[in-house]
Amino acid sequence: MVFSSSLFLFLFFPLFLIGYIILPKNLKNTWILISSLAFYYWGAPLFIYILVSTTVIDFFLIKEIHQSETRSRKKLFLLASLGLNLGLLAYFKYANFFIENVNDVLGSVGFTQIGWTKIALPIGISFYTFETLTYAIDVFRGIHAPLKRIHHYLLYIVCFPKLIAGPIVRFNVIADQIPNRNETIDNQIFGFYRFSIGLAKKVLVANTLGAFASETMNLPYNQLDTSMAWLGILAYTFQIYFDFSGYSDMAIGIGKIMGFSFSENFDNPYNSRSITEFWRRWHMTLGTWMKNYLYIPLGGNQVRSKNRLYFNLILVFLLSGLWHGASWNFVIWGAFHGLFLILDRIFLAKVLESIGTIPSVLFTFLVVMIGWVFFSLNNFSDAMNYIKILFSFNFHLTAIPIGNEFVFTLIVASIFSFSGLTKFGKKFQSFIYTEFEYSASKAFATLFIGVILYGISASYITSTGFNPFIYFRF
């Protein structure tokens, strides 16, 4: 079940809101937990038992970390917790990938291949793992005490707005909000409004662009010319942004309705003037996680050797690519971004700064677009063939109709994505996203806009069968 589905919009979400509003405060967390387990059970009925079981075990392991008096004992239980959760991720997400590559090697040298039954990938397992890790590490570091009640820990892990695709909520950020948080009608109205904005971005923009991108990028290469290839990857570039940022908006909005303050996940990433800046603006909760729990422990920017610094950057982004998916194309995508981060530190950042804002933004956007080719296609040869077409300068008419709806949506997506480069655009986006002091008229206007966007988006979903969500598979 995803937020942009008829089942969620017409059944699950209304029933959840009714229950949450009418229940007394002491039962609200229980209602969230029950609803979250039901939400996940719908999409992964078998894995829910493993998820709950390992979460309960993890609760007691981390409790021991906090209560242990010696550092060696703390490390022992930390390793047990990390082993449990990383082992779960390795088995469900990477076992197929590992066996396939081993079999390729064995087959190439004439040995018998390993028999293997493919494992189904549980939805949201990468986000689940990152949040269990941050809980264990934050407690080990003494940043925050563990939660006292097991159902509070379960709530932190399986809370349905963020469970499938984030934002990745670090434990120390949300810990104090679980047992006690403030809820106001103003926040609930704004939360619904924020949800509706995200829903509109996902359904009205991302889905329209995604349908064109999917059709174009799956064409046989002998039927694809340079102009259509660029249009296809441009559509995908905007699709993945509005798809993922829309989902994040919906998660943040639902969290706001419940009184939670989830971290923002995007900040006009296509306005970036370098790949380094892009990663400060794109999937910010992942970037923050990688920085605090991997890059800094490796030495961060404080290492003495530049070679060690470059090694750390490449390693972090190789792992970031692998986190996104068990495929060599994701690893290559991570290495591609890691390479440009290194080039930024060697010379590229200074060059881009010297040529001005617009040229540097366009260059960075071009680099990001090329990176998305590896991200979107299934294997390396397909990605390289597509890139060859992009730069072959072979122009001929491709038999894909370009409708007015697609053109209009592409223009809207372009304006919105780059509006942060102007003062007016910044003010407009601030007006849309920033909470403000409510009067009765403002509350009514906000609610009205939210209802209109919700209704239009829901109607669109019922009339079309194309409703993918890119990050659902991670």
Secondary structure, 3 states (H helix, E strand, C coil): CCCCCHHHHHHHHHHHHHHHHHCCHHHHHHHHHHHHHHHHHHHCCCHHHHHHHHHHHHHHHHHHHHHCCCHHHHHHHHHHHHHHHHHHHHHHHHHHHHHHHHHHHHHHCCCCCCCCCCCCCCCCHHHHHHHHHHHHHHHHCCCCCCCCCHHHHHHHHHCHHHHCCCCCCCHHHHHHHCCCCCCCHHHHHHHHHHHHHHHHHHHHHHHHHHHHHHHHHCCCHHHCCHHHHHHHHHHHHHHHHHHHHHHHHHHHHHHHHCCCCCCCCCCCHHHCCCHHHHHHHCCHHHHHHHHHHHHCCCCHHHCCCHHHHHHHHHHHHHHHHHHHCCCHHHHHHHHHHHHHHHHHHHHHHHHHHHCCHHHHHHHHHHHHHHHHHHHHCCCHHHHHHHHHHHCCCCCCCCCCCCCHHHHHHHHHHHHHHHHHHCHHHHHHHHHHHCCCCCCHHHHHHHHHHHHHHHHHHHHHHHHCCCCCCHHHHC
